[in-house]
Amino acid sequence: MGEIAEDEPAQTAAPPGRWLATRAGLLTLAGIVALLLFSIGAWTYHTVETSLRELRSDSMRGLLDAQVNSLRVWIAEEIADAERIARDPAVREAVLALVDKAAQAGGDSSKICASPERARVNEILRPLLADEGSAGHNVIGPDGRLLSTRYPDYCGLSVHPRRFAPLLEEVFRGKSKFVRPVRDTDRVELPPSLRAGGPLAWMETPVRDETGQVRAVLGIAEPAEAGFSAILAAARPGQTGEVYAFDAEGYMLSESRFPAELQRMHLLPHGTGALLNTQIRESGPQTPDAPPAADRPFTRLATAALAGRAASRPEAQRGVLLDPYPGYHGSPVVGAWRWLPELDVAVAFEIGAEEAYAPLRFLKVAYAAVLIALFVAVVAAMGAGVIAAGFKRRFGSANKAGDYVIEREIGSGGMASVYLARHALLKRPTAVKILKRLRASDEMIARFEREVQLASQLSHPNTVEIFDYGRTRDGLLYYAMEYLDGITLAQMVAQDGPAPVARTVHILRQLCAGLAEAHAKGLVHRDIKPENIMVCRRGIELDVVKILDFGLVKNVAGPHTRDLTHGLRILGTPLYMAPERIRSPGDVDARADVYSVGVVAFYLLTGRKLFESEDDLELAQRVLNEPPPRASSIADGVPAALDDFILACLAKRREDRPRDAAAMLEIVEPLSSEYRWTQDQAARAWASKR
């Protein structure tokens, strides 16, 4: 700072005119600043509102698409099971005999229902349906008569000619079909009594004779609330989010998240579910002055979806409603919908408008306070430089996480970013993984903590080593681990092509050894894939395998361990997921990792993916149902023992796979003695490409 000259006169007061001018200038400046802040506030509010609406639209569409895909995977699997049963020689023979008996009996239903042919059908189907967990069956003749059914009172009756018979026309033409949940009164014409229990969804499939002609339809029943409805009920984010389905008459085909609200408004009797009992109509208390529930208009979402039913263009069969409207349970909501023409149902996602746009409420308060807090805002703006200078003094020229100085980002995922860092004193290169601020929800924090806690239990040389764990100065969770000088298996195959047998065995032996320690501790990795396995340079040793990313690890040793991924979409890469994980994401043991190792081994030897598909739904179906090819059918020189080992790991039934990584290691260890990968070979491989 400069010095004041001793002979310069001190100015203790400004002349009145000058003071007024100064005050006027200050007022003008304050007015300009106020107008500027007002304009910035209005622009900011509009921009944030627009961005929030776009984000909400994308998130609703994404969640809805994920649930539709899950529903389609479940339906495809159930249809495949029904077709397998219908193709069973014993089932087909018994059903055709029953159809012939019905033709002989003419219109006498008693002869059909009391016939040994019907008893034979029931006898054969009973154990098959018990294995599938199905609720029952129907055998329907070409005239629409129920020739065999689990509920005896329905035997000999006809399917409803207007409600159900049209749904079977495609099946009698040879195409299997899923039939949405229906009431028995809409399925069976004039039943003398009704079956006890809830609505059923049906997998209808044709039964053909030796010439390929469709002679009957076999229907397999699933309780709607246990399958169809349960899949949709798995997606209920936040306090008010809900995915549900409804039919062309607006009736709900799944259970509601809000039965108490519907009962309070006398729209749903106590002791009953919303499934096929509640229509998607604008709701309110059922007062004497209010119109009957059946006369109220459909909600905006239901109206749009039912209009989309008549559209032929796919883009007209889906939509998003971002302006709040009254929901079927009485509260304002926003939502998204899709009409599924192949099922003739709509699937919708709705969330309370207040919850969906909660950030705007706080923004409005802040925006309204701008002019009141003008002076504070100006002072805060002037003080920003002081705060920035203090920040620089506090942190220096480089960011820090604990004792680690961050140098640069080396990788980023959906949950966290990984940085190259050095210990402030040891100067050792280290990888530091920091949870992203925008992903720091309670659940993500718990997953991050679980990842580092479980990974730190492992000390095997083929598992990445954890050094430290804590929070950065601004509160972000991080952990420090060893920095690896190497490439992933995905990068290795992309650069070098298929790996030689000896190198593949060398990698598999280390991979199995690292997983064996985890499996022995009751930990299942659940995300073994080429991108999560590295071959590294460790000192003078090359091709050292390291297992990475324990973000999806599950502890199956403890009976009370909570799975933090439960209820979310299926997590992981479908190509490397075991079939049981696709069917039920929470049903996991060490054999899920065994399957993934088999897929990785196939990829290493052949340079190809086990199954190729651009569509995740088709890929999931191939994983579930298509036999895997042998590696030897694609790559030359694959030893029979290694070929058989990979095929055993890829068994669809986990009971047919090696029990865990230790069992795999017992198979791979002898192969590593026979097919040795030396350090000289490794050095040549590294030198030729790197």
N, C-alpha and C positions, 0 to 999 in steps of 0.2 A: 504494500500500500504506500502511496505517496505521502509526504509530510506537508503540513500547513505552514505557510510563511508567517513569521511572527508579525510582520507589518501589515498583514491583510486584516481588514476590519471584520469583526464578528457580526453576523446577521442574526439578531435575536428575534425579530418579528418581521413579517411581510406586510407591506402596505395593504390597506383594506381592499383597494381595487384589484391588486394582484392576487390577494387571497380569494376574492370572489371568482376571479378568472380561473384560478387554480381549482376551486371547488367545482365550477361549471365544467372545467375540463375533466375532472374526476368523474362527475356525474355523467358526462357524455361518454367517457370511456367505459363506465359501469354499464350504461345503456347498451353500448355496442357489444360489450362482453355478454350482457344478458341476452341480447338478440342472437348473438352467435351461439351461446349455450343452448338457447331455446331451439334454434335451427338444428344444431348438432343432436340435441336430445330427440327431436321429432324424427330426424333421419335415422338415428340409432334405433329408436323404438320400431320404426317401420322395417328397417333392415333385420333386426333381431326377430321380429314377428314373422317376417317372410322366411327367414332361415329356419326358425323353429317349426313353422308349418311344413316346410319341405322335409326337414328331418323327421317330423312326426309321420308324414306321408310315407317316406321311405321305410321307416321302422315298422309301421303297420303292414305295409305290403310285404316286407321281408318276413315278418313273423307269420303272416297269413300263408305265404307261399311255403314256408317250412312246415307248417301244420298240414297243408294240403298234400305235400310230398310224403309226409309221415303216414297220412291216411291212405294215400295211394299205394304205398309200400305194403301196408297192412292188408289192404284189400287184395292186392296182387298175390300176396302169400296165401291168404285164405282161399282165393279162387284156385290157386295151384294145388292146395291140399284137397279141395273138393273134386277137381279134375282127376287127381291121382286116385281118389277113392272110386270115382265113377269108372275109371279104366281098369280097376282091379277085376281080374277074370271072374272071381267068385261073386262079386257084387253085380257085375254086368249080367252074368248068367241068371242070378236070382231075380233081378229086376225084369229081364226079358221074359222069364217064365211067368212072373206076376202079370205083365202086360198081356201075355197070351191068355192067361186065366181070365182076366177081365174081359177080353174079347169074347171068350166062350160064355161067360156069365151074362153077357148083355147088360141090361140095366139093373140086375139084381146085386145090390151092394152087399147084402148079407153074405152071398157066396164068395165075394172077393175078400171081405174083411175076416171071414172065418176060415179062409183057405190056408192049407199048409204052405203055399207059395208066399203068402204075406208073412207068415210066421218065419219062414226061411230068410226073407229079406231083413226082418227085424233082428234075427239071430246073428246074421253076418255083420250088419251095420253097427250093432250095439258096442262091441269092443273097439271097432275102428273109430267111432265117434267119441268114445270115452277117452281114447288116447289123444284126440284133438281138443278135448275140452268143450265139445259142442253141446248145444242145448237140445238138439233133436234133429229130425229129418222129415222130408216129404218125398214121396214118389208120385209124380203127376203124370197121368196118361195123356195121350194125344187129344182126348176129348175134354181135358181140363179136370178130370176127376182125381181126387186124392186116393190113390190105391194103397198107400202105406204111410202111416204117420205115427209119431210117438204118442200123440194124444188120441186114444181109441175113438172118442166121440166124433172126431173129424173124418174118420175113415169112410169112404164112399161118397162124401160130399164133393161139391164142385168148388173150384176157386171162384172168387167173385168175378163175374164176367166183365164189369166195367173198371173195377179198381185194380185187380191183380192179373187177370188173364192177358191184358195188353203188354204187361211187363215181361211175359214169358214168350212172346212171339219171336224175339231174337234168339232165345235159347232153343226153341224148337227148330230154328233155322241153322243151329249148330254152333252158336256163340255163347260161351259162359258169361254170366252177368252177376253183378252185385245188386241186390235189391235193398234199398234203404229201409230203416225200421218202419214197420207198418203195424196197425192194430189187427187183431184177428178178425174183427168184423169187416175189415177191408180186404182181408186175404181169403176168407172162407165165406161162401154164400149161405146165409141163413143157418148158422150153427145152432143146434138145440141147447147147447151149454157152452160156456167159454172156459178156455184153459186158464188156470191160475198162473200168475207171474207177469213180468213186465214184457214190453214189446221186444220183438226179435228182428234182427237183420238177417238176410238170406243170401247164401252163395248158391246160385242156380247154375247147373251144368248139364249138358245133354248126355244121355245114355244111348249109345249106338249099337246096332247089331253088326254081324260079320260083314255086311255089305257097306257099312258106313252110314246107313240110314238112322236118323234120330227117331227112337221109339218111345222115349219117355224123358222126363226131366227129374234129376235128383237135386233136391234142395237141402243144404246143410245150414242149420240155424245157429246163430250166435246171439247171446243176450246183448241187446243194444247198449245197456248201461255199462257192460263190462268190456266191450271192445270199441265199437264206433264212438260212443260218447266219451269213454275214458281217454282215448287218444286226444280228443279235442280239449278235454278238461285239464290236460297236462300243461297247457299254455295259459296261465292266468297271472300275467306280470302285474306288479304293483298291488294297490289296494282295490282297484276296480277293473283291471283288464280281464277280458274274457273272449275265448273263441267258442263259437257255437255253430250249429247247422240247422237249417229249416227247409221244409219242402215247398212245393208249388202252391200250397194253401196257407203258407205262413206258419205252420206248426213246427215247434222246436223238435229237432231230432236228437238232441243231446240234453244233458242236465244243466240247469242254470246255476250260476254262482250266487244268485240272489233269491233263493226260495223264501227267506224270511220276509223280504220286501214284498214279494208277490202274495204271500199269505196275508200280510198286514193289509194289503189293498183288496183282499177277498177275490184275488184273481187266480188263486191256486188253493185247493182244499188242503187242509192239514193232513199229513200222512201220505201225500202223493208227490210224485216228481213232476218236473216241468216237461219231460220227454213226452211228446204227443198230447200234452194237456194244456200247453200255453202257446198262444199265437203271438207273433212279433208285431204287436199293435201298440199305439200310443197308450200309455197307462196313466192311471190316477186312481185315487180312492173311489171305491164302488159305492158312491152316495146315492140316495134316492133320486136326486136330480141328474145324476150322470147317466149317459147312454150305456146300454149293456156293452160288456167287453167285446162281444162279437160284432157290434156295430161301429166300433171305433176304427179310425183309419190305421192302415199299416204305418209303421215308422218310416222315416225317410229312407233309411238303409234298405228295409224290406221292400219298399215300393221300387227303389232303383234296381235291386237284385231281381225282382219278379219281372220288371221291364226288360232286364238284360237276358232273361230266359228266352225271350222271343228273338233275340238278336242272333245273327249268323256269324258276325265278325268276332274273333277272340277278344280284341281290344274293347268291344262293347259289352263283354261278359264279365267285366271287373270294374271296380271304381273305388274312390276314396272320398269321404265326406269330412272335410276339415272344419266346417262351421257347425257349432254345437246344435243338437236337435234332441227332442225328448226320446229317451230309450224305452224299451219295452218294460223296464222295471221302474220307470218313473223319474229317473235322474237324467240330466243333460249329458250327452256323450258325443264323441266323435268316433268314426269307424271306417273300416275298409271291408269290401265284400268281393267274392268271386262266385260266379255261377258255374257249376261243373256239369256240363251237358251229359257226360257219360253216366253220371249218377242221378241226374235230374234233381240235384239239391244245391242249395247255396251254403257256402261257408263264410262266416263273418267274424271280424274282430272288432270289438268296441272297448273303449276305455273312457272313464269319466272325463268330461271336458275340463273340469277344474284340475284334475291330476295331469292331464295331457299338456295343459298350458300353464302349469304352476310357475315356471320361470317368468312368464309375462306379468303375473301378479306383483312380483317383487320389482320388475322393471317399471311398472306403472307407478309404484310408490316412489321409486327413485326419480322417475321423470317428473312427478308432481312436486318433488322437493327441490328441483334444480334451482328455481328462482328464489325460494326461501333461503337456500343454502349458498347463494351466489358468493357471498364474501368468503365463506369457508372453502368453496371450490377454487376461487382465485388464489387464496393463500395456499391451498393444497397444491395447485399447479406450480406456484412459485417455489414451494418446498420440494417439488419433485427432484430438482437438481441436487438439493442437499441429501435427500434420501438415496439418490443414485450414487452420489459420492460416498456416502456411508456404506452402501452395498459393495462398492468397489474396494473400499478399505477393508471391509469384512472378509470378502472372498478373494481379493487379489485379482490377478489377471486370468486365473483359470478356475473353473468350477471344481468343487470337491464333494466327495461322498465319504464321510468319515475321514480316514487317513489316506484316502485314495484320490489322486489328482486326475481328473478326467481329461483325456487328450482328444478323442474323436469317437464318433459313433461308428460301430462296425456291424450293426444289425438291428432290425426292428420288427416286432410282431404286433399282434392285436392287443396284447396286454402290457408289454414292457419293451424297453429298448436296451440294447447291450452296447457298452462303451469300452474302448481300450483305455486303461488307466494304469498309473504307476503308484506304488506305495510311496508315501511322502518321504520315508526314511530309507526303506530297503531298496527303493527304485526298481523293484521287480515288476515286470509287465503283468497286468492282471486284467481279467474281464469283469466288468461291473454291470449287473443287470438291475435296472431301475424301473419300478412300476410307474406307468404313465399316469399323470395327474387326472386326466379325464376318465380313466378306468378305475380310479381308487374308490370304488364302492365297497361297502362292508363285505360283500361276497368275494370280490376280486382280491381284497386285502387278505381275507381268510385263505383263498386259494394260493396266493403268493407266499404267505407264511407257511402254509402246509407244504408247498413245493420245496422250500429251502430246508424246512425241518426234516422232511422225509429224506431228501437227497443227502443231507449232512450225516445221516445214519450210515451211509454207504462209504466204505473205505477201499473198495477193490480198485486196482490200478486201471481197469478199463471203464471206470465211472468217473465223470468229471468231479474234481475235488472242490469242496466249498471251504473258503478261508474265513469269511466274516459276514456279518448280517447286522443291519441297523437302519437308521433313518438319516437322510440328508438334512442339512440345516433348515431347509424349508419344508421338512416333514414327509418327504417321499421315501417309501420303503426301498431298500436296495440290498443285494448281497453280492459279495466278491467271490470269484472262483478262478481257477487256474486259466491262464490264457493259452489257447491251443494253436499251434502252428500247423495247420493242415487244411484239408478240404473234406466236405461231406461225401458220402457214397454217391449221392445224386450227381455231384460235380465230377467225381472220379469217373463214373460211367459215361457222363456226357463228354468228357475229354478223351478218355482212353478206350471207350467201347466196353464190350463184355469182358469181365475179369477172367484170367486163367483159373483153372480148377484149383491149383495150389494156393493162389492168392485168395480165392473165395473161401477155401477151407481155413486158411490162416485167419481171415476176418471173422468167420463164423465161430471159430474156437474162442476167440477173445470176446465176441459179443455174447455167446452163451455163458462164458465164465463170469462176465460182469452181471448179467441178468440172474445167474444162479444165486449170487449173494442177495440180490433184491428179493427173489422168490423165497429164499430161506427165511427172510425177515417178514414175509407176508405182504410184500409190496408188488403190485402189478403196474408196469409202466404205462400201458394202454395207448402209447403213441409211437411205437417202434416203426420207423420208416427211414428210407435212405437220407432224408434231410436231417434226421436227428442222430445220425451216427457219423463220426469223423474218423478218418485215418490221419495220424499226426506224426510229426517229427518230435521225438522226446529225447533230448540229448543227442547221442549218436545213433539211437535206435529209430528205424523207420517203420511205417505201417502199424503204428500203435493205435488200437481202436479205443475210442472214447464214446460213451453213451451220453447223450445230451437231453435237455428239456424234460424235466420231471413235472411239468405243469398239469398233466392229467393223471399222475400216479394215484393209485388207490390202495389203501391198506386193508387187505382182506383178512388179516390175522385177528383183529379186534372185532368182537361181535357187535359192538355199539358204535363202530366208526361211521360217521356221517359222510355220505358221498355228496360233495359240494357241486357236482355236475348233474345231480338228479333233477328232473323236471325241466331241464333246458333242452335245447335241440341236441341232437346226437353230436357229440364232440369227437373229433378225430378225422382221419382221412379214410373215406369209405373203402378205397382200394386195399388198404392194409388192415382193415377191421375184420375180425373174426365174425362168422355168420351170427353167432349168438349175441354179439354186441349190437348188430343191426336190429335183430328182433327185440332185444331188451337191453338197453344201454347199461343198466345197473347190474345185469347178471354176468359177472366177470370173475375169472380166476386166472391162474398163471398160464393156462392153455390159450388164453387170448393172445398173450405175448408170443407163445409158441407159433401160432398161426402167422403172426406178423413177421417173425423171423423167417418162416418158410417163403413168404412173398418176397422179402428182401433177398433171400438166397436165389430165388428164381430170377429176380431182376439183375443180380450180379452176374450170373452165368450167361444169361441170354441177352442182356441189354434191353429187354422189353418188359412192359408192364404185364402182370398176370392176366388182367382183363382190360380191354380198351373200350372206353365209352366217353362221349362228351357230356352225357346226361347222368347226374348222380342217381336218379331213380332207376335208370336202366342198369347202371353199374351195381347198385345194391341188389337188384334182382339177379344179376349174373353171379355175384358173390354168394347169394343164397342158394341158387339152384343149378348153376352150370358147373360140370366137373372141371377141375383145373387141368391144363395140359402138363405133360411131363417136360421138364427142362431139356431132356435128351431129344425130344421131338423138334427142338428149335436149335439147340447148340450142339456142336459135335464134341465128342470126347468126354462127355459127362459120365463118370463112373456109376455103375449100377447102384452101389451102396449110397452114394450121395444123391442120386436120382430118387431112390426109394425113401431116403430120409426127408427130402423136401416134400414128396407127395404125402408122407405121413403127417408132416406138420400142417399140410393144407387140407386135412380131412374136414368135411363139413360137420361131422359130429365130433365134439371135443373129446368124447370118450375114446375116439380112435387115434388121438394125437399123443405124442410124448407128454408125460404128466407135468413137466416143468423144465426149466433151463438146465437143471442138473442132469435130467434124463437125456436132454439133447447133447449135453457135453460128453456123456458116456459114448454116444454114437459118433460124434465129430472127432473126439480125441484120437482114436486109432487112425482115422483118415489123415490127420495132420502129420502122423509119422510116415504114412505112405506117400503123401503128396506134400513134400516140404517146400516152403517158401522161404528162401534164404535172404539175408540182408543184402547180398550182392544183387539178387534179382530185384529186390525192393529199390535199391539205389538206382539201378538202370531205369526202372519204371518212373521214379521221381525225376531223374535227370532228363528223360526224354520229353517230358511234358511240362516241366516247371522251370 
